[in-house]
Amino acid sequence: MLEQPRTRGTGPGAGGRSGDGDRPDEYTEVLRVAARRASEWLGEVRERPIPPRAGADQVEQALGRELPEQGMPAVQVLEELAEAIEPGLIAINSPRFYGWVIGGTQPAALGADWLVSAWDQNTGLRTITPGAVAAEEIAGEWVLDLLGLPPESAVGFTTGATMAQFSAMAAGRDEVLRRAGWDVSVEGLAGGPKVRFIVGAERHGTVDLAARYLGLGAPIEVAVDREGRIRVDALAETLDAGEGPALVLLQAGNIHSGAFDAFGEAVEVAHRAGAWVHVDGAFGLWAAVSPRFASLVDGLATADSWSTDAHKTLNVPYDCGIAIVRDQPAMLRALSMHASYLQATDVGADPHEKVPELSRRARGVPTYAVLRTLGRRGVRELVERLADSARTIADGLAAIPGVEVLNDVAFTQVCIALEHDEATTALSERLWREGEVLAMTSRWHDRVIVRFSVSNWRTDASEARRTVDVVARAIEELRAGGRP
């Protein structure tokens, strides 16, 4: 029989008091201060200037560099902490923040994340922390369902896209070596067959980082088209030119153009050569939830593994990467560990066996909260709203004399350039100083560009039009002032 829940208000700490009945609860006032300061921040983040108002040195000075001999009350620490740090915060939650592919935080996800911190569960073992693990397992099932990925796939919640890539690629590395007769878990990498790590020339830098962690060395680059999509003919030539185990990286959402590789054709070519195919879909994987983008993700589910960031398109708090591997045993062989003091589950797999960390917070709980709040329709509308906002920004900016939109706006990325690099750089700098819209420079096709990454759940048509107006005004003022 299940134990009956304890009646509220009768146990230790009830009503904000400790068990002795006369000492204030240690958490109540601290949480009240945290909630007030958080509410004040969230209440102004939509309209406050986006860049930080203070640099790191100024914040450190305000915080105090000397560790005091005597401590101070926790409430006072929180007040002073917020007062010192807030001027150095960047308004990432702003619906006009386009600096990098970073979403905001949905209310349900924030509330769930606070609960995760309060519950303080080390979500590694299914039998020990069943509450948090249950929410994560359901969230994983929903992610697979929404993205149209194989339901038997293993899902792990990691610190971010880099570790999600690492987890999936570790499974791929070990599996292609196993097929070649080499057990890397026993023999290590030295002396074994060389794994050819094959990537498009415009992959994200974290792919190379994950490969370095895995001992794969420098990748073999394959030519891409103008939008950054891997050329399937070049991939086939590269695979045919070598031999031995191979791991191929494809991309759902180029960091500049937002373009998607031709998954069906590329995966077929790679599998014919015996390669493992991983798809880096940090933000673009979520295009799979909308029928509007079916052509972009055609063949996506035929790959072997995928990675994404829930704190990008889905807008859960930092941090929450998701690693997905079709072959669950391969993932467990690569990442799991066992010890007599760990009470391993005898049903399925424990969460720690699918990620690099044994100790970790319950990142999947905010993901569950967002998906449960939005539902299937809400997730689809979120993705389509982001893409529509990007299209509005692109069309509006293209109508400004002297502005060139450089990419085919396939999803949520917009890249523009002015007449020459100096003018483009000046525009980005002016936007930073004014603070109403933030879009950062990058370099693409040997040009300085300003990139708009539309990722925030509150970026709608009105915010997109406001963005265009701000950029138009900035360009007009630059030209009126004699700036390039």
C-alpha positions in Angstrom: 0.0 0.0 0.0 1.2 3.5 -0.8 2.1 5.6 2.1 -0.4 8.3 2.7 0.9 11.9 2.1 1.7 13.8 5.2 -0.9 16.5 5.9 0.3 19.9 5.0 1.0 22.2 7.9 1.6 19.5 10.5 5.2 18.5 9.9 8.6 20.0 10.6 9.1 23.3 8.8 5.3 23.8 8.2 4.1 27.3 7.9 7.6 28.6 7.3 8.7 27.5 10.8 11.2 24.8 11.8 10.3 21.7 13.9 11.0 23.4 17.2 8.1 25.8 16.5 10.0 29.0 17.2 12.9 29.3 14.7 12.1 30.8 11.3 12.6 28.3 8.5 16.0 28.6 6.9 14.6 28.7 3.3 11.5 30.8 3.4 13.0 34.3 3.5 15.8 33.4 1.2 13.3 32.1 -1.4 11.1 35.1 -1.0 14.0 37.4 -1.8 15.1 35.3 -4.7 11.5 35.3 -6.1 11.2 39.1 -5.7 14.5 39.8 -7.4 13.7 37.3 -10.2 10.3 38.8 -10.8 11.8 42.3 -10.9 14.3 41.2 -13.5 11.8 39.3 -15.7 9.4 42.2 -15.5 11.8 44.7 -17.0 13.8 42.4 -19.4 11.5 43.0 -22.4 12.3 46.7 -22.5 15.6 47.1 -20.7 18.7 47.8 -22.8 20.0 44.4 -23.9 23.8 44.8 -23.4 25.3 44.7 -19.8 25.8 48.1 -18.2 28.9 47.0 -16.2 32.0 44.9 -17.1 33.3 41.9 -15.2 35.9 44.0 -13.3 33.3 46.4 -12.1 31.0 43.6 -10.9 33.9 41.9 -9.1 34.6 45.1 -7.3 31.0 45.4 -6.3 30.9 41.8 -5.1 34.1 42.2 -3.1 37.3 40.3 -3.8 38.3 39.6 -0.2 36.7 36.6 1.5 35.5 38.0 4.8 36.5 36.3 8.1 32.9 36.4 9.3 29.9 35.5 7.2 26.6 37.3 6.9 22.9 36.4 6.7 21.8 34.6 3.6 19.1 37.1 2.8 21.6 40.0 2.9 24.0 38.0 0.7 21.2 37.5 -1.9 20.3 41.1 -1.9 23.9 42.3 -2.3 24.6 39.6 -4.9 21.7 40.7 -7.1 22.6 44.3 -6.7 26.1 43.7 -7.8 25.5 41.2 -10.6 22.4 42.6 -12.3 24.2 45.5 -14.0 26.5 42.9 -15.6 23.7 40.8 -17.0 22.9 40.7 -20.7 19.1 40.5 -21.4 19.2 37.2 -23.2 15.5 36.8 -22.4 14.7 39.9 -24.6 12.5 39.0 -27.6 14.9 41.2 -29.7 18.0 39.3 -28.7 19.4 37.7 -31.8 23.1 37.7 -30.9 23.5 33.9 -30.8 21.2 30.9 -31.0 19.9 31.3 -27.5 16.3 31.1 -26.5 14.6 32.7 -23.5 13.0 30.8 -20.6 9.3 29.8 -20.7 7.4 30.3 -17.5 6.6 26.7 -16.9 10.2 25.7 -17.5 11.5 28.3 -15.0 9.1 27.2 -12.3 10.1 23.5 -12.9 13.8 24.4 -12.8 13.3 26.1 -9.4 11.6 22.9 -8.2 14.5 20.9 -9.5 16.9 23.0 -7.5 14.8 22.7 -4.4 14.3 18.9 -4.7 18.1 18.6 -5.3 17.9 15.1 -6.8 21.0 13.5 -8.3 19.1 12.1 -11.2 21.4 9.2 -12.1 19.6 6.2 -10.7 16.1 5.1 -11.7 15.3 3.3 -8.5 16.7 6.0 -6.2 15.2 9.1 -7.7 12.1 7.7 -9.5 10.1 10.9 -9.4 12.6 13.0 -11.4 13.5 10.1 -13.7 9.9 9.4 -14.5 9.5 13.0 -15.8 12.7 12.7 -17.8 11.7 9.4 -19.4 8.3 10.8 -20.4 10.0 13.9 -21.8 12.4 11.8 -23.8 9.5 9.8 -25.3 7.7 13.0 -26.2 10.8 14.4 -27.9 11.2 11.3 -30.0 7.5 11.4 -30.9 7.5 15.1 -31.8 10.7 14.8 -33.9 9.6 11.6 -35.7 12.7 9.7 -34.5 12.8 5.9 -33.8 10.8 5.2 -30.6 13.4 2.6 -29.5 16.1 5.3 -29.3 17.9 6.1 -26.1 17.6 9.7 -24.8 20.1 11.4 -22.5 19.9 14.9 -21.0 23.3 16.6 -21.0 24.8 20.0 -20.1 24.4 21.3 -23.6 24.9 20.6 -27.3 28.6 19.9 -27.0 28.1 17.1 -24.5 25.0 15.9 -26.4 27.3 15.6 -29.5 30.0 14.0 -27.4 27.5 11.4 -26.0 26.1 10.4 -29.4 29.5 10.5 -31.2 31.0 8.3 -28.4 28.4 5.7 -29.2 29.2 6.0 -32.9 32.9 5.9 -32.4 32.8 2.8 -30.2 30.3 1.0 -32.5 32.2 1.5 -35.8 35.4 0.3 -34.0 33.5 -2.7 -32.6 32.3 -3.6 -36.1 36.0 -3.4 -37.2 36.9 -5.9 -34.5 38.3 -3.4 -32.0 36.9 -3.0 -28.4 37.9 0.5 -27.4 36.6 0.0 -23.9 39.3 -2.6 -23.3 42.0 -1.7 -25.8 41.7 2.1 -25.8 42.3 4.0 -29.1 46.0 3.6 -29.5 46.9 0.8 -31.9 43.3 0.5 -33.2 41.9 1.3 -36.6 41.7 5.0 -37.4 38.2 6.4 -37.3 37.6 8.7 -40.2 35.6 11.6 -38.9 33.9 13.3 -41.9 32.2 16.7 -41.7 30.9 19.5 -43.9 33.2 22.5 -44.3 30.6 24.7 -42.4 29.9 22.6 -39.3 29.7 24.2 -35.9 33.0 24.4 -33.9 31.6 22.4 -31.0 31.6 19.4 -33.3 35.4 19.6 -33.6 35.6 20.0 -29.8 33.6 16.9 -29.1 35.8 15.0 -31.6 38.9 16.2 -29.8 37.5 14.9 -26.5 36.9 11.6 -28.2 40.4 11.3 -29.6 39.2 11.5 -33.2 41.6 14.1 -34.2 41.1 16.7 -36.9 38.1 16.0 -39.1 38.1 15.3 -42.8 36.3 18.3 -44.5 33.8 17.8 -47.3 32.8 20.6 -49.7 29.5 22.4 -49.2 27.2 24.4 -51.4 26.6 28.2 -51.0 24.1 27.7 -48.1 26.5 25.4 -46.2 24.8 22.1 -47.1 27.2 19.2 -47.4 27.6 18.1 -51.0 26.5 14.5 -51.3 28.7 13.8 -54.3 31.7 15.1 -52.4 30.7 13.0 -49.4 30.6 9.9 -51.6 34.0 10.7 -53.1 35.5 11.2 -49.7 34.1 7.9 -48.3 35.2 6.0 -51.5 38.7 7.5 -51.2 39.5 5.9 -47.9 38.7 2.7 -45.9 38.1 1.6 -42.4 35.5 2.8 -39.8 33.9 6.2 -40.4 31.7 8.6 -38.5 29.8 11.2 -40.7 28.5 14.4 -39.3 25.4 16.0 -40.9 23.7 19.2 -39.9 20.1 20.3 -39.2 20.4 24.1 -39.3 23.6 25.8 -40.5 24.7 28.4 -38.0 24.7 31.1 -40.7 22.1 30.2 -43.3 20.0 27.8 -41.2 20.2 25.3 -44.1 19.6 21.6 -43.7 21.7 18.8 -45.3 20.0 16.4 -47.7 19.6 13.7 -45.1 18.0 11.0 -47.1 20.7 11.0 -49.8 23.6 11.7 -47.5 22.6 9.0 -45.0 22.2 6.4 -47.8 25.7 7.2 -49.1 27.2 7.0 -45.6 25.5 3.8 -44.6 26.5 2.2 -47.9 30.1 2.8 -46.8 29.4 1.3 -43.3 29.6 4.7 -41.6 27.7 5.9 -38.5 25.7 9.1 -39.2 25.2 11.7 -36.5 23.0 14.8 -37.0 23.9 18.0 -35.2 20.5 19.7 -34.8 21.2 22.1 -31.9 18.3 24.3 -33.0 17.2 23.0 -36.4 16.1 19.5 -35.2 12.9 21.1 -34.0 11.8 21.9 -37.6 10.6 18.2 -37.7 7.6 19.1 -35.6 6.0 21.2 -38.4 4.6 19.8 -41.7 5.7 23.1 -43.2 9.3 22.0 -43.0 8.9 18.4 -44.0 11.2 18.9 -47.0 14.0 20.2 -44.8 14.0 17.1 -42.6 13.2 14.4 -45.2 15.3 11.3 -44.3 16.3 12.7 -40.9 15.1 9.7 -39.0 17.3 7.3 -41.0 20.5 8.6 -39.2 22.0 6.8 -36.3 22.1 9.6 -33.7 21.0 13.2 -33.2 21.7 16.0 -30.8 19.8 19.2 -29.9 19.5 21.9 -27.3 16.3 22.3 -25.4 17.4 25.7 -24.2 17.4 27.0 -27.8 14.2 26.5 -29.8 12.3 24.9 -26.9 13.3 27.7 -24.5 14.0 25.8 -21.3 16.6 27.3 -18.9 20.3 26.8 -19.3 21.5 24.1 -19.5 19.8 21.3 -21.3 21.3 19.4 -24.2 19.6 16.2 -25.5 21.5 13.2 -27.0 19.5 10.7 -28.9 20.9 7.3 -30.2 18.9 4.8 -32.2 21.0 1.8 -30.9 20.6 2.0 -27.1 23.0 -0.8 -26.4 25.7 1.1 -28.3 25.1 4.2 -26.2 25.2 2.1 -22.9 28.4 0.4 -24.0 30.1 3.7 -24.6 28.9 5.7 -21.5 27.7 3.4 -18.7 29.6 2.4 -15.6 28.6 0.2 -12.7 29.6 -0.1 -9.1 28.4 -2.3 -6.2 27.3 0.8 -4.2 25.1 2.0 -7.0 21.6 0.5 -7.0 21.2 -0.1 -10.7 17.8 -0.6 -12.2 16.8 -3.9 -13.6 14.3 -2.3 -16.0 15.8 -0.5 -19.0 18.7 1.7 -18.3 19.7 4.3 -15.7 19.9 8.0 -16.8 23.6 8.2 -16.0 24.3 5.5 -18.5 23.4 7.8 -21.4 25.4 10.9 -20.5 29.0 11.7 -19.5 28.0 12.6 -15.9 27.2 10.3 -13.0 26.1 13.2 -10.9 23.7 15.7 -12.5 20.6 17.7 -12.0 17.2 16.7 -13.4 17.4 18.7 -16.7 14.6 16.7 -18.3 12.0 18.0 -15.7 11.8 21.5 -17.2 11.7 19.9 -20.7 8.7 17.9 -19.5 7.0 21.0 -18.1 7.4 22.9 -21.4 6.1 20.1 -23.5 3.2 19.5 -21.2 2.3 23.2 -21.2 2.5 23.6 -24.9 1.2 20.3 -26.1 1.9 19.1 -29.7 0.1 22.0 -31.2 1.9 24.6 -29.1 5.3 23.2 -30.0 4.4 23.4 -33.6 3.2 26.9 -33.3 6.3 28.0 -31.4 8.6 26.7 -34.2 6.5 28.2 -36.9 6.3 31.5 -35.1 10.1 31.7 -34.9 10.4 30.9 -38.6 7.7 33.4 -39.5 9.5 36.1 -37.4 12.8 35.4 -39.2 11.0 35.7 -42.5 9.5 39.1 -41.5 12.9 40.4 -40.4 14.5 39.2 -43.6 11.8 40.8 -45.9 11.9 44.0 -43.9 15.6 44.4 -43.9 15.9 43.5 -47.6 13.7 46.5 -48.4 16.2 48.9 -46.8 18.4 50.4 -49.5 21.9 49.1 -49.3 21.0 46.0 -47.2 21.6 42.6 -48.7 20.1 39.4 -47.2 22.8 36.8 -47.9 21.1 33.5 -47.1 18.0 31.7 -48.3 15.9 32.1 -45.1 14.9 28.4 -44.7 14.3 28.5 -41.0 15.3 30.9 -38.2 18.6 32.4 -39.3 19.0 35.8 -41.2 22.3 37.1 -42.3 22.7 40.6 -43.8 25.5 42.8 -45.0 25.8 46.4 -46.0 27.8 47.9 -48.9 31.1 47.0 -47.3 32.5 45.4 -44.1 33.1 48.7 -42.3 29.4 49.7 -42.7 28.3 46.3 -41.5 30.5 46.4 -38.5 29.4 50.0 -37.7 25.7 48.8 -37.8 26.4 46.0 -35.2 28.3 48.4 -33.0 25.5 51.0 -33.1 22.9 48.3 -32.2 25.0 47.3 -29.2 25.3 50.9 -28.0 21.6 51.6 -28.4 20.6 48.3 -26.8 17.0 47.9 -28.2 18.0 45.2 -30.6 21.1 43.0 -30.4 22.6 41.2 -33.4 26.2 40.2 -33.6 28.8 40.1 -36.4 30.2 37.0 -37.9 32.1 36.2 -41.1 30.5 34.3 -43.9 31.5 34.0 -47.6 34.5 36.2 -46.8 32.3 39.1 -45.7 31.5 40.6 -42.4 27.8 40.0 -41.7 25.3 40.8 -39.0 23.4 37.6 -38.0 19.9 37.5 -36.6 19.2 34.2 -34.8 15.5 34.1 -34.0 15.2 31.8 -31.0 13.1 33.5 -28.2 9.6 32.2 -27.6 8.3 35.8 -27.3 9.7 37.0 -30.7 6.5 37.4 -32.7 5.4 39.5 -35.7 5.3 42.7 -33.7 8.7 42.2 -32.3 10.1 41.3 -35.7 8.6 44.5 -37.2 10.0 46.5 -34.3 13.4 45.0 -35.0 13.3 46.1 -38.7 12.3 49.6 -37.6 15.2 49.8 -35.2 17.8 48.6 -37.7 16.4 50.9 -40.4 16.7 53.9 -38.0 20.2 52.9 -37.0 21.3 52.7 -40.7 19.7 56.1 -41.5 21.4 57.7 -38.5 24.8 56.2 -39.4 24.6 57.5 -42.9 23.3 60.9 -41.8 26.3 61.2 -39.4 28.7 60.5 -42.2 29.5 57.0 -40.9 30.0 54.3 -43.5 
